[in-house]
Amino acid sequence: MNTGAMKILLAVSSRHGSTEEIGHVIAERLRAAGHDVDQARPEDVVDVTPYGAFVLGSAVYMTHWTNEAVAFTERFRDALRAHPVWAFSVGLAGLPKGKVSDPHRIGPVLLSIDPEDHVTFPGTFDPSRLSLRERSIATLGGATEGDFRDLDAVREWADAIAGTLSSGI
Ligand SMILES: Cc1cc2nc3c(=O)[nH]c(=O)nc-3n(C[C@H](O)[C@H](O)[C@H](O)COP(=O)(O)O)c2cc1C
């Protein structure tokens, strides 16, 4: 189908910034590989017709993607199903034991858009950036304070996407 540079929409939903920063790293790598990338919050996207591929990411709260990310998949389902889509989640499930598990409630959303790949990257837990309610929920869920992001793993994932798109998917 397509070869060479691709216009990509990177739609990233973040409440407190850690997922958005992961999005910036992905954008940087895709651009370094010669692709044309627009990064936006899913709720701000009104038209997806210019894009030949999508990278969609969301922070995970209470085992779900954000409402904005889910609404995006519903609004643009046909376009998403017609083009290559890569998805990532950012969460703390499983930490601090070391392994982040795929938050199972995301499954139906991903099935509906049939992505090429979905990965879960570890996020952050910074109580000072949260409301008392969020802090209590995260603490009850066993979260440990810290920034667990592995930006090398993010870069590697983005490079794999760039390579697939450059070689023509
Ligand atoms: C109230 C609350 C609920 C959370 N629920 C989950 C969860 O169900 N699964 C998970 O993997 N991470 C969960 N997390 C961790 C967040 O996904 C993590 O802090 C992430 O880095 C937040 O991304 P953001 O800074 O882009 O909003 C929760 C965090 C908070 C504060």
The ligand as an SDF file (V2000), in Angstrom:
LIG
                    3D

 31 33  0  0  0  0  0  0  0  0999 V2000
   -6.8290    7.5140   40.7050 C   0  0  0  0  0  0  0  0  0  0  0  0
   -5.8730    6.6760   39.9200 C   0  0  0  0  0  0  0  0  0  0  0  0
   -6.2930    5.4740   39.3750 C   0  0  0  0  0  0  0  0  0  0  0  0
   -5.3930    4.6890   38.6240 C   0  0  0  0  0  0  0  0  0  0  0  0
   -5.8380    3.4820   38.1120 N   0  0  0  0  0  0  0  0  0  0  0  0
   -4.9520    2.7020   37.4100 C   0  0  0  0  0  0  0  0  0  0  0  0
   -5.3600    1.4400   36.8710 C   0  0  0  0  0  0  0  0  0  0  0  0
   -6.4880    1.0080   37.0230 O   0  0  0  0  0  0  0  0  0  0  0  0
   -4.4540    0.7000   36.1720 N   0  0  0  0  0  0  0  0  0  0  0  0
   -3.1850    1.1360   35.9770 C   0  0  0  0  0  0  0  0  0  0  0  0
   -2.4000    0.4270   35.3370 O   0  0  0  0  0  0  0  0  0  0  0  0
   -2.7420    2.3510   36.4600 N   0  0  0  0  0  0  0  0  0  0  0  0
   -3.6160    3.1260   37.1670 C   0  0  0  0  0  0  0  0  0  0  0  0
   -3.2060    4.3530   37.6630 N   0  0  0  0  0  0  0  0  0  0  0  0
   -1.8510    4.8350   37.3670 C   0  0  0  0  0  0  0  0  0  0  0  0
   -1.8290    5.8530   36.2260 C   0  0  0  0  0  0  0  0  0  0  0  0
   -2.1720    5.2450   35.0200 O   0  0  0  0  0  0  0  0  0  0  0  0
   -0.4050    6.4510   36.1310 C   0  0  0  0  0  0  0  0  0  0  0  0
   -0.2280    7.2780   37.2480 O   0  0  0  0  0  0  0  0  0  0  0  0
   -0.1550    7.2090   34.8370 C   0  0  0  0  0  0  0  0  0  0  0  0
    1.2220    7.5390   34.7660 O   0  0  0  0  0  0  0  0  0  0  0  0
   -1.0210    8.4510   34.7580 C   0  0  0  0  0  0  0  0  0  0  0  0
   -0.8500    9.0780   33.5030 O   0  0  0  0  0  0  0  0  0  0  0  0
   -1.0280   10.6680   33.2660 P   0  0  0  0  0  0  0  0  0  0  0  0
    0.0340   11.3660   34.0760 O   0  0  0  0  0  0  0  0  0  0  0  0
   -0.8060   10.8220   31.8090 O   0  0  0  0  0  0  0  0  0  0  0  0
   -2.4200   11.0370   33.6760 O   0  0  0  0  0  0  0  0  0  0  0  0
   -4.0620    5.1260   38.4190 C   0  0  0  0  0  0  0  0  0  0  0  0
   -3.6530    6.3540   38.9620 C   0  0  0  0  0  0  0  0  0  0  0  0
   -4.5330    7.1270   39.7020 C   0  0  0  0  0  0  0  0  0  0  0  0
   -4.0530    8.4230   40.2740 C   0  0  0  0  0  0  0  0  0  0  0  0
  1  2  1  0
  2  3  1  0
  2 30  2  0
  3  4  2  0
  4  5  1  0
  4 28  1  0
  5  6  2  0
  6  7  1  0
  6 13  1  0
  7  8  2  0
  7  9  1  0
  9 10  1  0
 10 11  2  0
 10 12  1  0
 12 13  2  0
 13 14  1  0
 14 15  1  0
 14 28  1  0
 15 16  1  0
 16 17  1  0
 16 18  1  0
 18 19  1  0
 18 20  1  0
 20 21  1  0
 20 22  1  0
 22 23  1  0
 23 24  1  0
 24 25  2  0
 24 26  1  0
 24 27  1  0
 28 29  2  0
 29 30  1  0
 30 31  1  0
M  END
$$$$
